[in-house]
Amino acid sequence: MKKVIMIVIVILNFILQTSLYHFIGCFGIIPNVSLALVVVFALYSDSITGAFLGIITGLLYDIMMIDVFGIYTLLFFLVGSIVGLINEDVNKENAFSFFWITLISAVVWHLLMYIILFFLGLEYKEITLITGNIIFEIIVDAALAAALSKFMLYLFNKFNIKLLSRQ
Amino acid sequence: MVIKLKFIRKNIKKVLFTGIIIFLLFLIGITSNERENISGTENIAGVLLSRTQKFVYNIGQTFDNAFISIQSIAKAREENNALRNKISELQQENRTLSDIVYNSQILKAEYKLRMNLEYEYTEAQVVSKLDGNWFDRLVIDKGEKDGIKKNDIVVQASVSDDNIVETGLVGRVVDVGYNWAKIITIIDESSKVSFRVLENNEAGIAEGNIDSTISGYFFNNHSSANEGDKLVTSGLGEIYLQNIYIGSVEKVENTNDAKNFKLYVDPAVDFSKLYKVFVLKAGR
């Protein structure tokens, strides 16, 4: 049940991310809520669930939005599975843990995106033009993940589902 | 053989992890060259998701419009007066230009040719956007069933008396599903459009930039343009149709390299507020 709800949330968020969030983005920044969710759910579960949620999120982007298949699936899969691996070593009651792990994940996510696109022939010579935007977005993503970690605990509690193993 | 199987069983997670990465890299490699059609699974997922996205997009658009309306009530009267003056000015300009066109045989012939250049079109609505830092893509609510084909041209336009008056180039169709299609916009980093400067007929290539702007350079090193000059598609490369308005020159910069002058283009379309678009059926 826990995994089914996670999948439903990931799909609903994808719809909102691509159809609604750009109406409410501020200073031209649209937070990557999909990434924040994959990190939060991977930390609340394990590497297999994290990888699975990462694949679903990435597939949605690859199928619906871009013409090269696999970029988003690969990036979200890597984030989901690697973050899921360290879930037992993280203090999940501390929102700052979510903040820092999402911050690092988002940096890696953007770096890998740059590398993949570079090898696909997009040189991005003027990458410095969006560096500020990316940094701002990463911080917003991390803050969102911290807030989402608490909100998801509350939401899953409402459904009487344990997110934390000791609950 | 037994040892290999034991190794795989023991390290099943690592083997799966590596296998998925290799498989995805392989997929990225083979789909990075433009493909003819999307797969059946992608199509079904697209059909299911695009309707929900359209519903959510409409909600966002309604709230956005309401917010903008409230903001602009005070400005409306002022803008109305300014527009009335502008219409009078344009009518005057139109009369002068018509006089010039009809007094020149060559221009008259070209005018008639342009008037006959009518493409079949389909009105579509944007249902989702990927306008993050790396891509500038759109999805529209029309697809195969509406006759949309890969490489059809997408423009923003207004309709009057059953004719469309095109206001600017948006992009082109890159993938088509049953009732949805993916669009690559001209501000996407991987987008290139051949252009012609209306004022002096010099040609070049305009390309999207990572910061969602458009810049361009001329084929000829000695060519240049002035701020405010208008760019239209030249039709070279046979991807975009001819004479579709791209935007105006915002800045001209001498780069001191082989490409010489670099143009910064102010696109005619406001990509942050795209809602209704038109797909021109080029029939190619």
Interface residues (C-beta under 8 A of the other chain):
Chain A: F14 I15 L16 T18 S19 L20 H22 F23 I24 I30 N32 S47 I48 A51 I55 L59 L60 Y61 I63 M64 M65 I66 D67 V68 F69 G70 I71 T73 L74 F77 L78 S81 H110 M113 I116 L117 L120 G121 L122 Y124 E126 I127 L129 I130 N133 I134 E137
Chain B: K13 F17 I20 I21 L24 L25 L27 I28 T31 S32 E34 R35 T41 E42 A45 G46 L49 S50 T52 Q53 K54 V56 Y57 I59 G60 Q61 F63 D64 V127 S128 K129 L130 D131 G132 N133 W134 F135 R137 V139 V174 D175 K182 I184 E189 S190 N209 I210 D211 S272
